[in-house]
Structure formats: C-alpha cells, structure tokens
Amino acid sequence: MKKLYILVAAVALTATAFAQSPEKMSYQAVVRDAGNALVSNKVVGMQLSILQGAVSGVAVYIEKQAPTTNMNGLVSLEIGTGTVVSGTFASIDWSAGPYFIKTETDPGGGTNYTISGTSQLLSVPYALHAKTAETLTGGVTETDPIFASSIASGITGTDTTYWNNKQDQLTAGTNISIVGNTISAIGGGSSNNFYLGQDTLGGIVFYIYTGSDGNQHGLIVNPGESAAEWQSSGTTTNATRSWDGVYNMGLMTGSTAKNYCQGLSTGGFTDWYLPSIDELGILWHNRFHANNALNAGSYTLLSNITNYWCSTENDSNLAFYFTFGLGYSFVIDKTSTCSVRAIRAF
C-alpha cells in the first residue's frame, strides 16, 4: 500500500487586510512510493478535498492540481488556486468546523489516485476567524488566563508578516544546505535513508558506509563530465595518495582537470573534486547503480570506452587513469587529454 507523508499544511492569508476572508491556503506534502522511495522531480496528479465535521465528513470543496515534486519529493501548492471540482473555497464557513483536508495523489501525473491521506486542519480555523470580526463593533477583551499567559498572546501583525516570509530568513545549519526553495541534508544528522543509485545532493550515490557517528556517509558522482589535461604546466610530486582525492587535488597545479572540478556547483554544492585511484575504482565496481540512475535522470552515462583521470600521480610526468571498458588502471603523460568525472563526499 502506498503512503503519503504529510510534511506541513499551513494557512497563507491573501495580501488583503486581515478582516478579509482568505482566498487560498498553502499546503506541502512529501510523496513516497510503495518502496518508501521519494517520488522526485515528477509531475503528480492531486485531488484535494476540504471535509467538514470528521475524517469521513462531507466534502464542502474539491479541486484538482498537477504540481511537480522537487528532488526531495516535496510538492508545494496553494489550495484555492486549482481546477475546481465542486464547492467554493471563499464561501467555506470556518466557524462550522472541525475541518479535515483529504489528499489523493497519482504519482503518474493523472487522475488514477493510488495514494490517499487525511489530516485535521488545526490552526487554519483560528487564522480564518478574522472573517467573523467583520461584524464586531467596539473592542474585544480576552479573558482566558491560559491564553493571556502564553507566548501566542504576544503575536502581532508584524510577527505574522515575518512568518509568511520565513523562507527568506532561513539560515543553513550543520549538515543542512538551502538552495533556492530546496532544503537538503548534507550527511550527518539523523538521515540514514541513502541507497546506491539515489539521485540526491547534486549527483548519484555510488558508495555508502556507516560512520562512527552512527550515520550513513559515502560518495556521490557528478551527473556530467568533461575532457581535460591532468596538468598542462608545473610539477606535482606528492599527490600520490591512492585513497584521498581531496588531498591529491589540493596539490595539483596548472591543471584543467582540477579547474573543471572546482568550477562545478551542481545541486548548489561546490565541494566537487577529482577522485583518487581507489575512489575511481569503487565507482567502476558500482557503475551498474550509477549508470542506472544516470540513465533515469537523462544524465551523461559513464562510458565503457573512456579513460577517466584520477588525482593520483605516479611521478612528476605521469598520472594514473582508469579505463572503464577493461576495468584496470595505468599511467599516462599528464599532458594527455582524458575524461574527467568529479565526485563529492557526504
């Protein structure tokens, strides 16, 4: 049975005064398939219903939308702006609640709804209670001592404005990346749901291990590649680590391969580097998972007829490359041109 995981459902008032009835409501949801995998970067068909009284109550309003999930399976939409099936959103009497929101989803983008979920709207009726205030005259005195002693009693119109614009005020913390409207984990934290071939964090996961912190870590290959020289000028004689591409690349000079990797910002990440010979070997061993995902995402596949540079050198004149067609490494002059495929760690 497929499940819909609700991330957040919140009210967004229109730009009109608070005494006006809001015409739409912000809604977000994370969509996962039967295997608990995120439904990422796909158009999904959704039918949204406002139910009155109970989970199985009468639908006072129904609409359809076709939003697109982001790389984390998140859809963001505004209820009240879709194609109306029945009812009028602006005429809902929020004082006659409780109300529930029912979502029906077709991961294929149509109307074959195989995912369904219902949750109660708790904060919305309070935000919409301003509709009743249109008929009040004189002041209103709050006599509830519990409310008066709560933080909520101090919320002002300015606070609400800040809340509605909270996305612009977010600051990325440890192991978190914020790029545009996308919030992503960068390793660590409590996320242990990575899998080989996963399209996430800027590329494709091709290696996973559990660190001493109890969390998953690993390596991600960039979805694109280029051709470049290992070194067109200068000498490098200490980039000899077979396991540490970051260390090796830091010693490379006069290198168009290094410049290509450092210039990448795929997925909003700028820590891409030229893999060491061991890291490139792991990528070759797991190329099945990598190419499966690269193909699904319409990215550039790892080629079986291509020699890929690694950051491990042999001496001042020669560096190692890995031929993916035959599955072995060898050395070649640094001024030779080979393919370059960057990776990053998480």
C-alpha positions as CSV (number, residue, x, y, z in Angstrom):
1,M,0.0,0.0,0.0
2,K,1.5,3.4,-1.0
3,K,1.6,6.1,1.6
4,L,1.6,9.9,1.5
5,Y,3.7,11.5,4.2
6,I,2.4,15.0,5.1
7,L,5.2,17.4,5.8
8,V,3.3,20.6,6.6
9,A,-0.1,22.2,6.0
10,A,-0.4,25.8,6.9
11,V,-2.6,28.9,6.2
12,A,-1.4,31.7,4.0
13,L,-3.6,34.9,4.1
14,T,-4.1,36.9,1.0
15,A,-2.5,40.3,0.5
16,T,-5.8,41.9,1.6
17,A,-6.4,43.2,5.1
18,F,-6.9,40.6,7.9
19,A,-10.6,41.4,8.1
20,Q,-11.0,39.9,4.7
21,S,-11.6,36.2,4.1
22,P,-8.5,34.4,2.8
23,E,-8.9,33.0,-0.7
24,K,-6.2,30.3,-0.6
25,M,-4.2,28.1,1.8
26,S,-0.6,26.9,1.5
27,Y,0.0,23.2,1.5
28,Q,3.1,21.0,1.3
29,A,3.5,17.2,1.2
30,V,6.3,14.7,0.7
31,V,5.4,11.8,-1.7
32,R,6.9,8.4,-1.4
33,D,6.2,5.3,-3.4
34,A,5.4,1.7,-2.2
35,G,9.1,1.1,-1.6
36,N,9.4,4.2,0.6
37,A,11.5,5.9,-2.1
38,L,10.9,9.6,-2.8
39,V,8.9,10.4,-5.9
40,S,11.4,13.1,-7.1
41,N,11.2,15.7,-9.9
42,K,7.9,14.4,-11.3
43,V,4.6,15.9,-12.1
44,V,1.9,14.3,-9.8
45,G,-1.8,14.5,-10.1
46,M,-3.5,15.6,-6.9
47,Q,-7.2,16.0,-5.8
48,L,-7.6,18.0,-2.6
49,S,-10.9,18.0,-0.6
50,I,-11.9,20.0,2.4
51,L,-14.1,17.7,4.6
52,Q,-16.4,19.1,7.3
53,G,-17.1,17.5,10.7
54,A,-15.0,14.3,10.5
55,V,-12.4,12.3,8.6
56,S,-15.2,10.8,6.6
57,G,-17.3,14.1,6.6
58,V,-19.0,15.8,3.7
59,A,-16.6,17.5,1.1
60,V,-17.5,21.2,1.1
61,Y,-14.8,21.9,-1.5
62,I,-12.8,19.8,-4.0
63,E,-10.2,20.9,-6.5
64,K,-7.5,19.2,-8.7
65,Q,-3.9,20.3,-9.3
66,A,-0.8,18.9,-11.0
67,P,2.3,20.1,-9.1
68,T,5.9,19.0,-9.6
69,T,7.8,17.4,-6.8
70,N,11.4,18.6,-6.1
71,M,14.5,16.4,-5.7
72,N,13.3,15.6,-2.1
73,G,9.8,14.5,-3.2
74,L,8.2,17.7,-1.9
75,V,5.2,19.4,-3.5
76,S,4.2,22.9,-2.6
77,L,0.8,24.3,-3.7
78,E,-2.0,26.6,-2.7
79,I,-5.4,25.2,-2.1
80,G,-8.0,27.5,-3.7
81,T,-6.0,28.1,-6.9
82,G,-6.6,24.7,-8.6
83,T,-9.2,23.5,-11.0
84,V,-12.5,23.4,-9.0
85,V,-14.4,20.2,-9.0
86,S,-17.1,21.3,-6.6
87,G,-17.8,24.0,-4.0
88,T,-16.4,27.5,-3.5
89,F,-13.3,27.9,-1.3
90,A,-14.1,31.6,-0.4
91,S,-17.6,30.6,0.9
92,I,-16.4,28.0,3.4
93,D,-17.8,28.8,6.9
94,W,-14.7,28.0,9.0
95,S,-16.6,28.6,12.3
96,A,-18.6,25.4,11.5
97,G,-15.6,23.1,11.9
98,P,-13.7,21.0,12.6
99,Y,-12.4,20.6,9.1
100,F,-10.1,18.0,7.5
101,I,-8.0,18.0,4.4
102,K,-8.0,14.9,2.2
103,T,-5.3,14.5,-0.5
104,E,-5.5,11.9,-3.2
105,T,-2.4,11.5,-5.4
106,D,-1.5,9.9,-8.7
107,P,2.4,9.6,-8.9
108,G,2.0,9.2,-12.7
109,G,0.5,12.7,-13.1
110,G,-3.0,11.7,-14.0
111,T,-6.2,11.0,-12.1
112,N,-5.6,7.4,-11.1
113,Y,-5.3,8.2,-7.4
114,T,-3.4,5.4,-5.6
115,I,-2.1,7.5,-2.7
116,S,-4.6,8.9,-0.1
117,G,-4.2,10.7,3.2
118,T,-6.4,12.7,5.5
119,S,-5.4,15.1,8.4
120,Q,-7.2,17.6,10.5
121,L,-6.8,21.3,10.0
122,L,-6.0,22.6,13.5
123,S,-4.6,26.1,13.1
124,V,-6.4,27.2,10.0
125,P,-9.8,27.9,11.6
126,Y,-8.2,30.3,14.1
127,A,-6.4,32.2,11.4
128,L,-9.7,32.4,9.5
129,H,-11.7,33.6,12.5
130,A,-10.9,37.1,11.4
131,K,-13.8,36.6,9.0
132,T,-16.2,36.8,12.0
133,A,-14.6,40.0,13.2
134,E,-16.1,41.9,10.2
135,T,-19.4,42.0,12.2
136,L,-18.0,43.1,15.5
137,T,-18.2,46.7,16.8
138,G,-16.1,48.0,19.7
139,G,-13.2,46.3,21.3
140,V,-12.7,42.7,22.4
141,T,-11.4,41.8,25.8
142,E,-9.6,38.5,26.1
143,T,-10.5,36.9,29.5
144,D,-8.8,33.5,29.1
145,P,-6.0,33.4,31.7
146,I,-4.3,30.5,29.9
147,F,-4.1,32.4,26.6
148,A,-3.0,35.6,28.4
149,S,0.0,33.8,29.9
150,S,1.0,32.1,26.7
151,I,3.5,33.2,24.0
152,A,0.7,33.3,21.5
153,S,-0.9,36.3,23.2
154,G,2.0,38.5,22.1
155,I,1.8,37.6,18.4
156,T,1.3,40.8,16.3
157,G,0.6,41.6,12.7
158,T,4.4,42.2,12.2
159,D,5.1,38.7,13.5
160,T,2.7,37.2,11.0
161,T,4.4,39.1,8.2
162,Y,7.7,37.6,9.3
163,W,6.1,34.1,9.4
164,N,4.7,34.4,5.9
165,N,8.2,35.4,4.7
166,K,10.1,32.9,6.8
167,Q,11.7,31.2,3.8
168,D,13.8,34.3,3.1
169,Q,15.0,34.3,6.7
170,L,16.2,30.6,6.9
171,T,19.9,30.1,7.7
172,A,21.6,26.7,6.9
173,G,22.9,25.0,10.0
174,T,25.2,22.0,10.4
175,N,24.7,19.3,7.7
176,I,22.0,21.4,6.0
177,S,22.0,23.1,2.6
178,I,19.5,25.7,1.4
179,V,19.5,26.3,-2.3
180,G,16.5,28.4,-3.6
181,N,13.4,26.6,-2.3
182,T,15.2,23.4,-1.6
183,I,16.4,22.3,1.9
184,S,18.7,19.3,1.8
185,A,20.7,17.2,4.3
186,I,24.5,17.1,3.7
187,G,25.4,13.9,5.6
188,G,25.3,13.6,9.3
189,G,22.0,14.3,11.2
190,S,19.5,11.5,11.6
191,S,19.1,10.7,7.9
192,N,20.1,7.1,7.2
193,N,17.9,6.5,4.2
194,F,20.6,6.7,1.5
195,Y,20.8,3.9,-1.1
196,L,23.1,3.1,-4.1
197,G,21.9,4.8,-7.2
198,Q,20.0,7.5,-5.3
199,D,19.7,10.8,-7.2
200,T,20.4,13.3,-4.4
201,L,22.7,16.0,-3.1
202,G,23.8,17.0,-6.6
203,G,24.5,13.6,-8.1
204,I,24.3,9.9,-7.8
205,V,25.2,7.9,-4.7
206,F,27.7,5.2,-5.6
207,Y,29.2,4.3,-2.2
208,I,27.8,4.1,1.3
209,Y,29.2,3.3,4.7
210,T,28.2,3.8,8.3
211,G,30.5,6.2,10.2
212,S,31.5,6.2,13.9
213,D,28.7,8.7,14.5
214,G,26.1,6.0,13.5
215,N,25.1,7.9,10.4
216,Q,25.4,7.0,6.7
217,H,28.2,8.6,4.7
218,G,29.6,7.9,1.3
219,L,30.4,9.3,-2.2
220,I,28.4,10.9,-4.9
221,V,29.3,11.1,-8.6
222,N,28.5,14.3,-10.6
223,P,25.9,13.7,-13.4
224,G,28.1,15.4,-16.0
225,E,31.7,15.2,-17.3
226,S,34.3,16.9,-19.4
227,A,37.6,16.2,-21.1
228,A,40.8,17.9,-19.9
229,E,44.6,17.5,-19.2
230,W,45.8,16.3,-15.8
231,Q,48.4,19.0,-15.9
232,S,49.5,21.4,-18.7
233,S,52.3,23.0,-16.7
234,G,54.1,22.9,-13.3
235,T,55.2,19.9,-11.4
236,T,53.4,17.9,-8.7
237,T,55.3,15.0,-6.9
238,N,53.3,14.5,-3.7
239,A,49.8,13.8,-4.9
240,T,50.4,10.1,-4.5
241,R,47.6,9.0,-2.1
242,S,45.5,6.2,-3.6
243,W,42.6,6.8,-1.3
244,D,42.4,10.6,-0.8
245,G,41.3,12.6,-3.9
246,V,40.7,15.8,-1.9
247,Y,44.3,15.8,-0.7
248,N,45.7,15.0,-4.1
249,M,43.8,17.7,-5.9
250,G,44.9,20.3,-3.4
251,L,48.5,19.7,-4.6
252,M,47.7,19.8,-8.4
253,T,48.9,23.0,-10.2
254,G,48.4,24.1,-13.8
255,S,45.6,21.6,-14.1
256,T,42.5,22.0,-16.4
257,A,41.0,18.8,-14.8
258,K,41.3,20.4,-11.3
259,N,39.8,23.7,-12.6
260,Y,36.8,21.9,-14.1
261,C,36.0,20.1,-10.8
262,Q,36.5,23.2,-8.7
263,G,34.2,25.2,-11.0
264,L,31.2,22.9,-10.5
265,S,28.2,23.9,-8.4
266,T,25.8,21.1,-9.3
267,G,22.9,20.9,-6.9
268,G,24.3,24.0,-5.1
269,F,27.4,22.2,-3.9
270,T,30.9,23.4,-4.6
271,D,33.0,20.7,-2.9
272,W,33.4,18.5,-6.0
273,Y,36.9,17.0,-6.6
274,L,38.9,14.7,-8.8
275,P,38.7,11.2,-7.4
276,S,41.7,9.2,-6.3
277,I,42.5,5.9,-8.0
278,D,40.8,3.9,-5.2
279,E,37.7,6.1,-5.3
280,L,37.6,5.8,-9.1
281,G,37.9,2.0,-8.7
282,I,34.9,2.0,-6.4
283,L,32.9,4.0,-9.0
284,W,33.8,1.4,-11.6
285,H,32.7,-1.5,-9.4
286,N,29.4,0.2,-8.7
287,R,28.8,1.6,-12.2
288,F,25.7,-0.6,-12.5
289,H,23.9,1.5,-9.9
290,A,25.4,4.8,-11.1
291,N,24.5,4.3,-14.8
292,N,21.0,3.1,-13.9
293,A,20.3,6.3,-12.1
294,L,22.2,8.5,-14.6
295,N,20.1,7.0,-17.4
296,A,16.9,7.5,-15.5
297,G,17.8,11.2,-14.9
298,S,18.8,11.7,-18.6
299,Y,22.3,12.5,-17.4
300,T,25.7,11.6,-19.1
301,L,26.5,7.9,-18.6
302,L,29.8,6.6,-17.5
303,S,31.4,5.4,-20.8
304,N,32.9,1.9,-21.3
305,I,35.3,3.3,-24.0
306,T,36.6,6.2,-21.9
307,N,39.7,6.6,-19.9
308,Y,39.0,8.7,-16.8
309,W,41.6,10.7,-14.9
310,C,42.2,10.2,-11.2
311,S,44.0,12.6,-8.9
312,T,46.7,10.1,-8.0
313,E,50.0,10.7,-9.8
314,N,52.9,8.3,-10.4
315,D,55.6,10.9,-10.6
316,S,56.2,14.5,-11.9
317,N,55.4,13.4,-15.5
318,L,52.9,10.6,-15.2
319,A,49.5,10.2,-13.6
320,F,47.1,7.3,-13.3
321,Y,43.9,6.9,-15.3
322,F,41.2,4.2,-15.2
323,T,39.7,2.6,-18.3
324,F,36.1,1.7,-17.6
325,G,35.9,-0.6,-20.6
326,L,38.6,-3.0,-19.4
327,G,38.4,-2.3,-15.7
328,Y,42.1,-1.5,-14.9
329,S,44.3,1.5,-14.2
330,F,47.5,2.6,-15.9
331,V,49.7,5.6,-16.2
332,I,50.0,8.2,-19.0
333,D,51.6,11.5,-19.6
334,K,49.9,14.3,-17.6
335,T,49.5,16.5,-20.7
336,S,47.3,13.9,-22.3
337,T,43.5,14.5,-22.5
338,C,41.2,12.1,-20.7
339,S,37.6,12.3,-19.4
340,V,37.0,14.0,-16.0
341,R,34.2,12.9,-13.7
342,A,34.0,14.7,-10.4
343,I,32.8,13.3,-7.1
344,R,31.9,14.6,-3.6
345,A,31.6,13.1,-0.2
346,F,28.6,13.3,2.2
